[in-house]
Amino acid sequence: MEDFLKELQRQLYSDDWEIALAASDRLAELGGEGVIDHLLEALESPFKKASSAAALALRELQAERAKAPLLALIADPAKRNFNGTYVWALINLDTRDLFLYFIHMALYDDFECKCKALMALRDNDFLVNRQQLVTAVREVKKFKRTFSPKPEQWELLVDELEEIVELATTLYRQGIGGQTNKKQAVTISLASFFQGNSEENNDMT
C-alpha cells in the first residue's frame, strides 16, 4: 500500500494532465490525513498541473485545512486569470465567512471566477450582518456606475448579483426579527430559493 501511495504521489507531478488528474482522483478516494498532508504540499508547489490536481482532490475531500492556502493562491497576482480551479475547490469548503469576498470576486475578477463566485453565493450558506449587506449593495451600485468596459455577459452577471444581494437582505431582515444591532449576524441560505426557481423553469420547458 505504501508503494502504491508513493506512486500516486509521483504521478500527481506528471507533466501529463490526464495522469496527474487520475492520481488526484485516486488520492481523493483513499483520503486520510496523510494524503491531505501530501495534497497540501502539492497545492503550494510551483508545478501548476500538480497544484491544480491537488486542489481538485482537496475539494472532493472537503479538506478544511486547504482553505487558507487556497485563499492565498487565489490572491496571488501571478496566478490571476489562472486560479479558477482554486476557486472551484474553495467553494466546496466552509465559506460562511466569505460573503463579501465572493461579492468582490463576482464584480472584479475574471469571467470564470465571477461565475464560480455567483455559484458560491447561490449555493452556500453565509453568516452576514447588516453592515456587510450595506457594503455589498454599495459595491454593486459603484460597479454599475463606474466600471468600464462592461461586456454584455458581465452586465448579466451583475444583474444576478443584484438579485442575490436583495434576497440576502430580505433573508437577513427575516432572521433578525426586527432587531437593530448592526453587528447581529444571521446565517442565510439562498440555495432553496434558486433551486426552486430552477425547478419552476424546468417545469415550463
Buried (B, 14 or more C-beta within 10 A) or exposed (E): EEEEBEEBBEBBBBEEEEBBBBBBBBBBEBEEEEBBEBBBBBBBBEBEBBBBBBBBBBBBBEBEBBBEBBBEBBEEEEBEEBBBBBBBBBBBBEBBEBBBBBBBBBBEBBEBBBBBBBBBBBBBBBBBBBEBBEBBBEBBEEBBEEEEEEEEEBEEBBEBBBBBBBBBBEBBBEBBEEEEEEEBBBEBEBEEBBEEEEEEEEEEE
